[in-house]
């Protein structure tokens, strides 16, 4: 994301100092993750609220 001018807040590896200063922790979270099960071929969807304030 940094390469296209949108650093992820809290990303200690790629973010610039301004992006690091804007957040105490990494601000990236998968609110929903879905996939088709490789054996049963059923769709599986998992959701989770972010552990930080948005």
N, CA, C and O atoms as a CHARMM CRD file, in Angstrom:
* protein
*
  216
    1    1 UNK  N      0.82200  -1.19300   0.00000 PROA 1      0.00000
    2    1 UNK  CA     0.00000   0.00000   0.00000 PROA 1      0.00000
    3    1 UNK  C      0.87100   1.26400   0.00000 PROA 1      0.00000
    4    1 UNK  O      0.51200   2.26800  -0.61600 PROA 1      0.00000
    5    2 UNK  N      2.00100   1.21000   0.68400 PROA 2      0.00000
    6    2 UNK  CA     2.89700   2.36600   0.72200 PROA 2      0.00000
    7    2 UNK  C      3.32400   2.75600  -0.68700 PROA 2      0.00000
    8    2 UNK  O      3.45700   3.94300  -0.98500 PROA 2      0.00000
    9    3 UNK  N      3.53800   1.78100  -1.55100 PROA 3      0.00000
   10    3 UNK  CA     4.01000   2.04600  -2.91400 PROA 3      0.00000
   11    3 UNK  C      3.02100   2.87500  -3.71900 PROA 3      0.00000
   12    3 UNK  O      3.41900   3.57800  -4.64800 PROA 3      0.00000
   13    4 UNK  N      1.73700   2.80300  -3.37800 PROA 4      0.00000
   14    4 UNK  CA     0.74700   3.60500  -4.10100 PROA 4      0.00000
   15    4 UNK  C      0.29100   4.81800  -3.28300 PROA 4      0.00000
   16    4 UNK  O     -0.72500   5.44100  -3.59100 PROA 4      0.00000
   17    5 UNK  N      1.05700   5.14200  -2.23900 PROA 5      0.00000
   18    5 UNK  CA     0.79000   6.34900  -1.45900 PROA 5      0.00000
   19    5 UNK  C     -0.24200   6.20300  -0.36100 PROA 5      0.00000
   20    5 UNK  O     -0.76900   7.20400   0.12300 PROA 5      0.00000
   21    6 UNK  N     -0.54500   4.97800   0.04500 PROA 6      0.00000
   22    6 UNK  CA    -1.53300   4.73800   1.09500 PROA 6      0.00000
   23    6 UNK  C     -0.95400   3.79300   2.14700 PROA 6      0.00000
   24    6 UNK  O     -1.32400   2.62000   2.18200 PROA 6      0.00000
   25    7 UNK  N     -0.05200   4.28000   3.00600 PROA 7      0.00000
   26    7 UNK  CA     0.53700   3.39300   4.01100 PROA 7      0.00000
   27    7 UNK  C     -0.51200   2.91000   5.00800 PROA 7      0.00000
   28    7 UNK  O     -1.45600   3.63400   5.32600 PROA 7      0.00000
   29    8 UNK  N     -0.34400   1.70500   5.48800 PROA 8      0.00000
   30    8 UNK  CA    -1.22700   1.16200   6.51100 PROA 8      0.00000
   31    8 UNK  C     -0.76000   1.71100   7.85100 PROA 8      0.00000
   32    8 UNK  O      0.41400   1.59600   8.20100 PROA 8      0.00000
   33    9 UNK  N     -1.68200   2.30600   8.59600 PROA 9      0.00000
   34    9 UNK  CA    -1.31800   2.88000   9.88300 PROA 9      0.00000
   35    9 UNK  C     -0.75400   1.81100  10.80600 PROA 9      0.00000
   36    9 UNK  O     -1.34900   0.74500  10.96800 PROA 9      0.00000
   37   10 UNK  N      0.38500   2.09500  11.40600 PROA 10     0.00000
   38   10 UNK  CA     1.00300   1.18300  12.35700 PROA 10     0.00000
   39   10 UNK  C      1.89900   0.12400  11.74300 PROA 10     0.00000
   40   10 UNK  O      2.44800  -0.70400  12.47000 PROA 10     0.00000
   41   11 UNK  N      2.06300   0.12500  10.42700 PROA 11     0.00000
   42   11 UNK  CA     2.91800  -0.86700   9.76100 PROA 11     0.00000
   43   11 UNK  C      4.37500  -0.48000   9.96700 PROA 11     0.00000
   44   11 UNK  O      4.88000   0.43100   9.31100 PROA 11     0.00000
   45   12 UNK  N      5.04800  -1.17000  10.87500 PROA 12     0.00000
   46   12 UNK  CA     6.42500  -0.82000  11.23600 PROA 12     0.00000
   47   12 UNK  C      7.43900  -1.15100  10.14700 PROA 12     0.00000
   48   12 UNK  O      8.54300  -0.60700  10.15800 PROA 12     0.00000
   49   13 UNK  N      7.09500  -2.02400   9.21400 PROA 13     0.00000
   50   13 UNK  CA     8.05300  -2.43300   8.18600 PROA 13     0.00000
   51   13 UNK  C      8.06900  -1.47600   6.99300 PROA 13     0.00000
   52   13 UNK  O      9.14200  -1.08900   6.53000 PROA 13     0.00000
   53   14 UNK  N      6.89900  -1.09100   6.49200 PROA 14     0.00000
   54   14 UNK  CA     6.82600  -0.28900   5.27200 PROA 14     0.00000
   55   14 UNK  C      6.44800   1.17400   5.48200 PROA 14     0.00000
   56   14 UNK  O      6.80300   2.02000   4.66000 PROA 14     0.00000
   57   15 UNK  N      5.74400   1.48800   6.55200 PROA 15     0.00000
   58   15 UNK  CA     5.19400   2.83400   6.71500 PROA 15     0.00000
   59   15 UNK  C      6.26600   3.88000   6.99400 PROA 15     0.00000
   60   15 UNK  O      7.32000   3.58800   7.55800 PROA 15     0.00000
   61   16 UNK  N      5.96300   5.09300   6.58600 PROA 16     0.00000
   62   16 UNK  CA     6.85700   6.21100   6.87500 PROA 16     0.00000
   63   16 UNK  C      6.60600   6.68600   8.30800 PROA 16     0.00000
   64   16 UNK  O      5.63300   6.25900   8.92800 PROA 16     0.00000
   65   17 UNK  N      7.45500   7.55400   8.84200 PROA 17     0.00000
   66   17 UNK  CA     7.29900   8.00100  10.23600 PROA 17     0.00000
   67   17 UNK  C      5.94300   8.63800  10.54100 PROA 17     0.00000
   68   17 UNK  O      5.42300   8.46300  11.64200 PROA 17     0.00000
   69   18 UNK  N      5.35600   9.37600   9.58600 PROA 18     0.00000
   70   18 UNK  CA     4.04300   9.98700   9.82300 PROA 18     0.00000
   71   18 UNK  C      2.96000   8.92400  10.01700 PROA 18     0.00000
   72   18 UNK  O      2.09600   9.06000  10.88400 PROA 18     0.00000
   73   19 UNK  N      3.01100   7.87300   9.20900 PROA 19     0.00000
   74   19 UNK  CA     2.02200   6.80100   9.34100 PROA 19     0.00000
   75   19 UNK  C      2.21600   6.03700  10.64800 PROA 19     0.00000
   76   19 UNK  O      1.24200   5.60800  11.26600 PROA 19     0.00000
   77   20 UNK  N      3.45300   5.86900  11.06600 PROA 20     0.00000
   78   20 UNK  CA     3.71600   5.18900  12.33900 PROA 20     0.00000
   79   20 UNK  C      3.21700   6.01100  13.51700 PROA 20     0.00000
   80   20 UNK  O      2.68700   5.45800  14.48000 PROA 20     0.00000
   81   21 UNK  N      3.38200   7.31400  13.44600 PROA 21     0.00000
   82   21 UNK  CA     2.96300   8.18600  14.54500 PROA 21     0.00000
   83   21 UNK  C      1.44400   8.28600  14.65700 PROA 21     0.00000
   84   21 UNK  O      0.93100   8.67500  15.70600 PROA 21     0.00000
   85   22 UNK  N      0.72500   7.94400  13.60500 PROA 22     0.00000
   86   22 UNK  CA    -0.72800   8.09600  13.59000 PROA 22     0.00000
   87   22 UNK  C     -1.46700   6.96700  14.30700 PROA 22     0.00000
   88   22 UNK  O     -2.67200   7.07500  14.53700 PROA 22     0.00000
   89   23 UNK  N     -0.77000   5.88700  14.66300 PROA 23     0.00000
   90   23 UNK  CA    -1.45200   4.75700  15.30100 PROA 23     0.00000
   91   23 UNK  C     -0.51800   4.02500  16.25100 PROA 23     0.00000
   92   23 UNK  O      0.68400   3.92200  16.00700 PROA 23     0.00000
   93   24 UNK  N     -1.08800   3.51800  17.33700 PROA 24     0.00000
   94   24 UNK  CA    -0.30700   2.76700  18.32300 PROA 24     0.00000
   95   24 UNK  C     -0.03300   1.33600  17.86600 PROA 24     0.00000
   96   24 UNK  O      0.95600   0.73300  18.28200 PROA 24     0.00000
   97   25 UNK  N     -0.89300   0.79400  17.02000 PROA 25     0.00000
   98   25 UNK  CA    -0.74200  -0.58600  16.56500 PROA 25     0.00000
   99   25 UNK  C     -1.15900  -0.67100  15.10600 PROA 25     0.00000
  100   25 UNK  O     -1.69700   0.28800  14.55300 PROA 25     0.00000
  101   26 UNK  N     -0.91800  -1.79100  14.49500 PROA 26     0.00000
  102   26 UNK  CA    -1.28700  -2.00800  13.10600 PROA 26     0.00000
  103   26 UNK  C     -2.79100  -1.84500  12.93800 PROA 26     0.00000
  104   26 UNK  O     -3.56800  -2.44400  13.68200 PROA 26     0.00000
  105   27 UNK  N     -3.20400  -1.04400  11.97300 PROA 27     0.00000
  106   27 UNK  CA    -4.61400  -0.75700  11.75000 PROA 27     0.00000
  107   27 UNK  C     -5.14000  -1.47400  10.50700 PROA 27     0.00000
  108   27 UNK  O     -5.83600  -0.87800   9.68400 PROA 27     0.00000
  109   28 UNK  N     -4.80800  -2.72700  10.38300 PROA 28     0.00000
  110   28 UNK  CA    -5.29000  -3.54400   9.27500 PROA 28     0.00000
  111   28 UNK  C     -5.99300  -4.75000   9.87000 PROA 28     0.00000
  112   28 UNK  O     -5.44600  -5.43500  10.73400 PROA 28     0.00000
  113   29 UNK  N     -7.20700  -5.00800   9.40400 PROA 29     0.00000
  114   29 UNK  CA    -7.99700  -6.08800   9.98500 PROA 29     0.00000
  115   29 UNK  C     -8.92800  -6.64600   8.91900 PROA 29     0.00000
  116   29 UNK  O     -9.55700  -5.88200   8.18700 PROA 29     0.00000
  117   30 UNK  N     -9.02300  -7.95200   8.82500 PROA 30     0.00000
  118   30 UNK  CA    -9.97900  -8.58500   7.91700 PROA 30     0.00000
  119   30 UNK  C    -11.30700  -8.72500   8.65600 PROA 30     0.00000
  120   30 UNK  O    -11.46000  -9.61600   9.49200 PROA 30     0.00000
  121   31 UNK  N    -12.26000  -7.85700   8.35600 PROA 31     0.00000
  122   31 UNK  CA   -13.56800  -7.91300   8.99400 PROA 31     0.00000
  123   31 UNK  C    -14.35100  -9.13100   8.53600 PROA 31     0.00000
  124   31 UNK  O    -15.19700  -9.65100   9.26500 PROA 31     0.00000
  125   32 UNK  N    -14.05900  -9.58600   7.31100 PROA 32     0.00000
  126   32 UNK  CA   -14.72400 -10.77100   6.78800 PROA 32     0.00000
  127   32 UNK  C    -13.75200 -11.56500   5.93400 PROA 32     0.00000
  128   32 UNK  O    -13.00200 -11.00000   5.13900 PROA 32     0.00000
  129   33 UNK  N    -13.77200 -12.85500   6.10100 PROA 33     0.00000
  130   33 UNK  CA   -12.91600 -13.75600   5.33600 PROA 33     0.00000
  131   33 UNK  C    -13.78900 -14.90500   4.86000 PROA 33     0.00000
  132   33 UNK  O    -14.49300 -15.53000   5.65300 PROA 33     0.00000
  133   34 UNK  N    -13.74100 -15.18000   3.57600 PROA 34     0.00000
  134   34 UNK  CA   -14.56200 -16.25600   3.04100 PROA 34     0.00000
  135   34 UNK  C    -13.78500 -17.10300   2.05100 PROA 34     0.00000
  136   34 UNK  O    -12.87400 -16.61900   1.37900 PROA 34     0.00000
  137   35 UNK  N    -14.15400 -18.36600   1.96900 PROA 35     0.00000
  138   35 UNK  CA   -13.52400 -19.27100   1.01300 PROA 35     0.00000
  139   35 UNK  C    -14.41900 -20.48800   0.81200 PROA 35     0.00000
  140   35 UNK  O    -15.33200 -20.73600   1.60000 PROA 35     0.00000
  141   36 UNK  N    -14.15500 -21.23100  -0.23400 PROA 36     0.00000
  142   36 UNK  CA   -14.86400 -22.48500  -0.48100 PROA 36     0.00000
  143   36 UNK  C    -14.02900 -23.61400   0.11000 PROA 36     0.00000
  144   36 UNK  O    -12.84000 -23.73000  -0.18900 PROA 36     0.00000
  145   37 UNK  N    -14.64600 -24.44900   0.95000 PROA 37     0.00000
  146   37 UNK  CA   -13.94700 -25.55400   1.59800 PROA 37     0.00000
  147   37 UNK  C    -13.42200 -26.50700   0.52500 PROA 37     0.00000
  148   37 UNK  O    -14.16500 -26.88500  -0.38200 PROA 37     0.00000
  149   38 UNK  N    -12.14200 -26.90200   0.61900 PROA 38     0.00000
  150   38 UNK  CA   -11.54100 -27.72100  -0.43500 PROA 38     0.00000
  151   38 UNK  C    -12.10700 -29.14100  -0.55700 PROA 38     0.00000
  152   38 UNK  O    -11.98200 -29.75900  -1.61400 PROA 38     0.00000
  153   39 UNK  N    -12.72100 -29.66400   0.49600 PROA 39     0.00000
  154   39 UNK  CA   -13.26200 -31.02500   0.44400 PROA 39     0.00000
  155   39 UNK  C    -14.77600 -31.00800   0.20700 PROA 39     0.00000
  156   39 UNK  O    -15.27700 -31.66200  -0.70800 PROA 39     0.00000
  157   40 UNK  N    -15.49000 -30.26100   1.03400 PROA 40     0.00000
  158   40 UNK  CA   -16.95800 -30.25100   0.94000 PROA 40     0.00000
  159   40 UNK  C    -17.47600 -29.26800  -0.11100 PROA 40     0.00000
  160   40 UNK  O    -18.63000 -29.35500  -0.53000 PROA 40     0.00000
  161   41 UNK  N    -16.63200 -28.34400  -0.53100 PROA 41     0.00000
  162   41 UNK  CA   -16.98900 -27.29400  -1.49800 PROA 41     0.00000
  163   41 UNK  C    -18.06700 -26.34300  -0.97300 PROA 41     0.00000
  164   41 UNK  O    -18.67600 -25.60100  -1.74300 PROA 41     0.00000
  165   42 UNK  N    -18.29500 -26.36900   0.32500 PROA 42     0.00000
  166   42 UNK  CA   -19.23500 -25.43100   0.93200 PROA 42     0.00000
  167   42 UNK  C    -18.56000 -24.08000   1.09600 PROA 42     0.00000
  168   42 UNK  O    -17.36300 -23.99900   1.37000 PROA 42     0.00000
  169   43 UNK  N    -19.34200 -23.02100   0.92500 PROA 43     0.00000
  170   43 UNK  CA   -18.81700 -21.67700   1.17800 PROA 43     0.00000
  171   43 UNK  C    -18.73900 -21.46200   2.67600 PROA 43     0.00000
  172   43 UNK  O    -19.68600 -21.76300   3.40300 PROA 43     0.00000
  173   44 UNK  N    -17.62500 -20.94600   3.13400 PROA 44     0.00000
  174   44 UNK  CA   -17.41900 -20.64200   4.54900 PROA 44     0.00000
  175   44 UNK  C    -17.11700 -19.15400   4.66000 PROA 44     0.00000
  176   44 UNK  O    -16.28400 -18.63400   3.91800 PROA 44     0.00000
  177   45 UNK  N    -17.78200 -18.46900   5.57100 PROA 45     0.00000
  178   45 UNK  CA   -17.56000 -17.04400   5.78400 PROA 45     0.00000
  179   45 UNK  C    -17.39800 -16.80700   7.27900 PROA 45     0.00000
  180   45 UNK  O    -18.20300 -17.27500   8.08400 PROA 45     0.00000
  181   46 UNK  N    -16.35000 -16.07700   7.63900 PROA 46     0.00000
  182   46 UNK  CA   -16.07000 -15.74000   9.03200 PROA 46     0.00000
  183   46 UNK  C    -16.01200 -14.22700   9.15100 PROA 46     0.00000
  184   46 UNK  O    -15.40100 -13.56200   8.31400 PROA 46     0.00000
  185   47 UNK  N    -16.63600 -13.68100  10.17400 PROA 47     0.00000
  186   47 UNK  CA   -16.59900 -12.24000  10.41000 PROA 47     0.00000
  187   47 UNK  C    -16.08900 -11.97300  11.82100 PROA 47     0.00000
  188   47 UNK  O    -16.24400 -12.79500  12.72500 PROA 47     0.00000
  189   48 UNK  N    -15.48000 -10.80500  11.98500 PROA 48     0.00000
  190   48 UNK  CA   -14.92400 -10.43600  13.28200 PROA 48     0.00000
  191   48 UNK  C    -14.80400  -8.91800  13.35300 PROA 48     0.00000
  192   48 UNK  O    -14.32700  -8.28200  12.41300 PROA 48     0.00000
  193   49 UNK  N    -15.23200  -8.35300  14.45000 PROA 49     0.00000
  194   49 UNK  CA   -15.08300  -6.91100  14.65000 PROA 49     0.00000
  195   49 UNK  C    -13.61000  -6.58100  14.84500 PROA 49     0.00000
  196   49 UNK  O    -12.86800  -7.38700  15.40800 PROA 49     0.00000
  197   50 UNK  N    -13.17600  -5.41600  14.39100 PROA 50     0.00000
  198   50 UNK  CA   -11.77100  -5.04200  14.58400 PROA 50     0.00000
  199   50 UNK  C    -11.45100  -4.84300  16.06700 PROA 50     0.00000
  200   50 UNK  O    -12.30700  -4.39600  16.83100 PROA 50     0.00000
  201   51 UNK  N    -10.21700  -5.17500  16.47800 PROA 51     0.00000
  202   51 UNK  CA    -9.82500  -5.02600  17.87500 PROA 51     0.00000
  203   51 UNK  C     -9.40700  -3.59900  18.22100 PROA 51     0.00000
  204   51 UNK  O     -8.84900  -3.35500  19.29100 PROA 51     0.00000
  205   52 UNK  N     -9.67300  -2.66600  17.32400 PROA 52     0.00000
  206   52 UNK  CA    -9.31600  -1.26600  17.53700 PROA 52     0.00000
  207   52 UNK  C    -10.48400  -0.38700  17.11600 PROA 52     0.00000
  208   52 UNK  O    -11.39200  -0.84400  16.42000 PROA 52     0.00000
  209   53 UNK  N    -10.46200   0.86300  17.53500 PROA 53     0.00000
  210   53 UNK  CA   -11.52200   1.80100  17.16500 PROA 53     0.00000
  211   53 UNK  C    -11.33800   2.23600  15.72100 PROA 53     0.00000
  212   53 UNK  O    -10.22800   2.55000  15.29100 PROA 53     0.00000
  213   54 UNK  N    -12.43600   2.25300  14.97800 PROA 54     0.00000
  214   54 UNK  CA   -12.36500   2.70100  13.58300 PROA 54     0.00000
  215   54 UNK  C    -13.00100   4.05600  13.43000 PROA 54     0.00000
  216   54 UNK  O    -13.03800   4.60000  12.32700 PROA 54     0.00000
